[in-house]
């Protein structure tokens, strides 16, 4: 079956769940206001804020509220393209699986689709939100699914019985979205060294260790695991990958960074990992920053081709800004500041000159890089920007 018919089948399934696909924020929020009262929206926003800043109890409370039949179609319509991105990739890996565990299944939106597409497989969905599991059980019954059951369980407090040859964990293992990860060794590098204590602390404070250990316990020898978390940032991706590798999980294929839209917002997500726990593979773990535009540039060509006087001569907010900065010929530093911040990151801000061109370079140990270059006539703008950054540091 080609991808387009499969995508259409998934869209029909999402429509059965009453999810709608929006590409306009205006249209989505108009629909949201039509469906939910002001009080319902306020309660949802309060729970969402507590979820971002609180512990897993606050997270569970948010998902319990989000599972309300009046709320979930509106809320989860924001994730429409996420379901497409994850659902289609996962489907391509399930054909040989017999016993499948979907960890953090939520309402079972994708779990029920997998069960429909693979009627000969046995599926179990688990989630710690009792309200979500209640909806999942009701929907599975409505669909007549006899190869699927749902269990309310928090893996951080108790193990799971049984064994599986396929474990799915997407946006469920590492829900600590505000955790910055592990810093690099200095602002000059993306390298992180190998500090076992630092890795252990990361796994414990994010809840990753207990969840991942318990999933590995129920994964059969030579079984496969599909994982996709919000780890696009290198500071989170590297310790996450090391957690997977330290438990004997290996890449079956190169990790797949994915992107999709949450209505109008483009989400850089993943990577999407397909792993096994017993077969040697030749796919290596990659700890390098992602490639981005602007790795190489020619200063003279940049000056000659400058057209818009309102735009910088050069601006790069990607990882390659470091390469461009390192390649600046005979730069003269006029002002700079390097210091440690309360959250543990090291920050460097630098103002300088290359020939008659002025530049501003910023870097920190959580992989943020920025290089901006302007002609001498606009050097005061860079000076003001430099002072603004300095004042904004804690």
C-alpha positions, 0 to 999 in steps of 0.5 A: 500500500502506498503512503497516500492511501495509508495517509487517507486511512489515517485521516479518516480515523482521526476524523472518527475521533472528531479531530480536525486539521487546521492550517490557520491559527485564526480558524482554529482558535475561533473554533476553540472559542465556539466549542469551549466556554471561557471557564473551560479554557481558563481551567485548561490554561491553568492546568497546562501551565502547572504541567509545564512547571510542576511534577508528574502529578500536575501532568496527570491532572492536565491529561485527565482534564484534557480527556473530557469528551468535550475538550479532547477533540479541540485540544488534540486537533493541535497535534493532527500533523504529529499523529500523521508524522508518528503514525505513518512512520510507526506503521512501517515498522509493525508488520512483523510484530505480534505483541505490541506495547504502546507506552503513554498511549493517552486516549489511544488515538494511534493505538486504536489505529494500529489495532485496526490495521493489524488485527492479528497482533495483540496490543496493550496501551498503558497510560497513567491518566485514568480519564484517558484510559477510560476514553480509550477503553470506550473507543476501542469497544466502539470500534469492536477491537478484540486485539487491544486492551488498555491499562491505567499504570504509572511506570514510575511507581510500578512495573508492568507484567508481560513481555512484548516484541515491540514497544512504542514510546512517543512523547512519553519517556521524557516529558520534562520539556523544560529540562535543558539537558546536559551542557557542553564542556565549554561555549567553544565546543559541542562536546559533552565528555562522558561524566557518569554522574552527570548522566545519572542525574539527568536520567533521574531528574527527568524520570527517564531512568525508571521508565526506560528500565521498566520498558526494557524489562518487558522487551523480549530479546531481539525485540524492537522499540520505537522512540520519539521524544522532544530531544531535537536540542543537542543538549537533550539528544545526547544524554537521551541517546546515551541512556538508550545505548547504555541499556543495550538498545541499538539503532536499526536505521539512522535516526530520523529528525522530523518536523510537522506543524502544530497549526501554523507553528513548525515543530522540529521534533524527534529524532524518530528512533527504531531500535533493537536490543539484541542484533548487532547493527552497523548504524552508529549513534550520532552526537554531532550537531545537525547541519544547517544553512550557512556553514561556509561563506565568503566575506568579500562575496558577502559584502559585494552582494549586499543589497538591502541596507536594512538587513545585516550583511550576514546573520546565522542563528544555527550551529554553523554560526560557530564555524563561520565565526571561527573562519572570520579572518584576523578578527579584532575583539573590541568587547567580550564577556564570558561568565557562568550563569546560575543554571550552570550554563556558560555564556560568551558574548563578543563584539569585534571587527573584521577589516571594516565589518563589525560582528557580534557573536554569542555562544553558550554551553546549551548549543545556542550560537549566533553570528551577526555582521554589519557594515561600519556605518551600522556598528552602533546597532551591534553595540546596542544589541551587545549591551541589551544581551549583557543586561538581559543575562541573569 
